[in-house]
Amino acid sequence: MWTYDPGIATVGSEARLNGIGVGDTNVEGQYDTVDWYTDGMDCYRSYGSASDTAPVNVKPTISGPQTLWWFNGQSPTGYATQITLTTSCSGTSWQWTVNAGTSKVTLGTNGSCSITVTSAAASANQADVSISVTVSGLTSNPYSLTVRAPYDLQQSTVTHQSDATFVYVTNINYTIRDQFGTQLPSGVPINEQWTTGVVADYSGMDWRRGNATGFSPSIAYFADIIQGETPSHTPTPSAPSSPLGTTAVYHWGQDWYIGSTSPGSGRRVQSNTLQKYTDHAAHANIVSPNP
């Protein structure tokens, strides 16, 4: 068995066809024949050979990563927001097409055997983006991609401790998860943004509020570290009690974004109220996810 164009397909062991390049050719096979006939009294057989041909159509294939990340325009280190797909370069023309998920990715310059794919929005389901390529008139099978994105914060432990300067410190710990409930694979920039002004809960209070900030933890797990106030302010802060106190001092709106250390940049994953009491702090009215 052999093919007419070994640049497109070859015959391997056990007569298996191997696609080499994109295109059309034919495969031909030769085989032995046995013919039986009779003269009315006796049977006879003769041996011979014959051959048959069949068309061979080799489609292009696509290779490359199958996951992108989207951070609402940000490109944090360690997360691919743009990937490159490749196909057979043995052709005369290439046309890449997004068949499904057209709002979730954009394609780079068309017309070659590779293409850049950039994330534009998060996938609603895994493998909901489909891309194909047509090489010299032959179209590949669909190639599936998933655009992952930070989606919510999962709160874990909350601790309250004494602090030498600000009397108390509260640590509210969170895991950063994607839209499929999986913790992000590595550290990623995080930032907070104030969404309201300070609202006083205690008459005559003069506690201060710092600036919103950003930071980059080494893993996708972080703590909002909230300090109290120095003892010279009104009302006077106190170390955490057991049970915790209920005297509210002030509160304001807080949003959390993933993908940048600049407040308000990246993908928003949570909104909450940052509430301070005389002996501890808390996140109240949590909405997560909140893209």
N, C-alpha and C positions, 0 to 999 in steps of 0.2 A: 504494500500500500504506500502511496506517495501523494504529495500535493503538487499542483502545478506551480505554485509560488511559495517557496519555503520562507520568504520574507513575511508572509502573512500567517501561515500555519505550517507545522511539521507534524509528522507521525512519530509518536513515541512508542514505548513498550506497550505490549498488549493492544496494539493498534489504536492507542489513544491519540486524539488530536490535541496539539498544543498551539494555542494562539500566540503568535509572535508579534504581528503588527495589525493595525486596523485595515480592513478591506475585505474584498470578495475574491475567492479563488475556487478551485475545484479539488476534490480528492478522488483519486482513482485507485481501485483495488482489483487485483487479479486473483482468480480462484480456479481450482480444478473442477471439471465436470465429469459426470458419468452418465452415459446415455444407454438405455436399454431398448432393444427391439426384438422382434420375432419374425420368423419366416413361415409361421403357422405350425411348425413342428418343434422347433427349438428356440430358446432364448439366447440372445447375445448381448454383450455390452461393449461399449467403446469409451475410451478416455480422451478428454480434451481439456481445453482451458477457455476461460472467458473473462471479461472485465466489465466493470460498471463504474460510472462516475456520479458524484453528488456535489452539489454546491456547498461551499463553506463560507459562512459569514461571521467575521470576527468583530465584535463590538468594542468600542473603547472602554476602558475601565478608569476609575478615579481613585486616587490614593491621597492620604493626608489625614490630619486630625479630624475628629468628629465632635469636638467640643469647643465652643467659644464662650467668652464671658462678656457680660455687659454691665457697665457701671455708670450709665447715663452720661456718656461722653468722657469719662475718665479712663485712664489706662494704667492701673497700678502694676508695679513690678511683680512678675511671677504669675500673672494672669493674662492669657492670650485673648485680646479683644480683636485681633486680626490674625488670620491663618492663611496658608497657601495650599491650594489643591493642585494636583498635577494629573496629567493623562498622557497617552502615547504621543510622542513628538514625531512619529513617522506618519505625517499627514500633510495635507496642503491647505487645510482651513480648520479653524476651531471656533466653536460658538458655545459659550457657557450660558446656562439658563437656570434661574430659580423657579422651580415648579411649584413649591409650597413654602409658605412662610415668607412671602415677599416683603412683609413689613419688618421682619426680624433681622435681615442681613442685607448688605449691599455688596455688589461685585465691583472689582477693579476693572482696568482696561481689558476688553475682550480681544480675542484674535490670536492667542498663542496657546501653547500646550500647558500653561499654568495660569492660575487666576488667584487674586487675593480676595478674601471674603472678610468683611468687617461687620461686627455685631451692630445692630440698630435697636433692638428691643429684646426682652426676655421671652423665652419659649413658654408656652402654656402647658405643653406636654413634651415628654422626651421624644427626640427624633422627629419633631414636627417641621423641620426645615429640610427641603429636598432640592438637590441640585443635580443637573445632568449636563453632559457635554456632547456636542455633535462634531465628529471629526470626519472630514471628507465625506459628509452625507450620512454617516452612520452614528446613531445616538446611543449613548450608554444607558445602563440601568440607573435608576435614581440613587443618589448618594445622600444618606441622611446625616443631619447635624442637629445638635442641641445647643441652644444659647442659654447658659446658666447665668444666674444673677443673684446677688445678695437679696434676701427677701424679708427675713424677720430676725428678731432677737429672742432667744430663749433664756429667760432668767433662771439663774441657779441660786447660789447662796447669797445671803445678805448678812453682813456683819457690822457690829457697832462697837467701837473701842474708844478709850480715852485718848486725848491728844494733848501734848505738852503746851502747844501754842493756841490751838483753836478749841480746846476743851474736849471736843469729840470729833471722830471721823467715822463716816458710814461708807462701806464698800458694797456696791450693788453689782453683782457679777452676771455677765451675759455670754452666751455662745452665739456666734453669727452663723445663720443657716441660709441655704439657697432655697429656691422655690419648690424643691423636692424634699425638703426636710433634712438635708445633709449638711453637716458642718463644713464650712469652706476649708479647702485643703491646706492653707498656709496663712500667715499673717497678712493683713491688708490695712491700708490707712483708714482711719475712722475720724469723724468730727461730729461735734454737737453745734446746734444753732438755737439761740433764744428766739422764741416766737411771740412772746409778749413782754411787756414791762413787768417790773416787780409789783406784786400785789400784797400789801401789808395785811396780816391777820392779827397782829398784836398792836394795839394802840401805842404810839410813841416809839415804835421799834426803829433802830438805826443800824441794823445789820447790813453788811455790804454784799454786793454781788460781783463776782469776777467776770472776766471776758470769756465768751465761748471759745473753745480751743479744739485742736485736733492732735492726734497721736498715731503711732504705728506699732501695734503690739506684734510680738514675734509669732504668735499663733492667732487663730480666729476665735479668741476668747479674751475678754477685757473686763475691767471694773470701772464703773463711774465712782470716783473717789470724791466724796462730798464732806468738806470740813464744816465745823460749826462757826464760831466767832470768838474773838478774844474777849476776856472777862470784862473789859471796860465798856462794853456795849450793852444796849437795852433791847430786850430783856437779857438778863445775865444767863449765859449758856451754862449747862451742867453736863457732867459725865453721864453716859448712858445708864439708865436705871432699869430695874427689873420689877415689874413690867415697865416697858418704855412709857415715857410721858406723853401727854396728849396736848400740851400747850403749843399751838401752831404760831410761828413767827412770821413767815412770808412764803410766797410761792410764785412761780412763773412757768410759762410754757417752754418745752424743750423738744427738739427734734434730733434724731440720730441719722447720719449719712455714712455710707460705706463707699470707699474708693478714692478718697482725698483727705488731706489734713486741713483743707480750707473750709471754714464753716459754711454750710449750705451747699457744698459741691458733692457730687456723687449720687448714689442711689439711696433715697430715703427708705428706712426700714422700720422706724418707730417714732411715734409721738407720745409724749407723756407730760405730766405736771411734776416739776421738781419742787417738793414740799420740804421745808425745814421746820423742825420743832426745836424746842429749847435743848433737848438732849439727844436728838438723832435726826436723820434725813430719810426721805423715802421718794420713790417714784409712784405717783398716783395717776389714775385715769389712763392707763397704758393702752395704746392702740398699736398692735404689731401683728401682722404686717400693716404698713401704711405707706404704700409707694406713691 
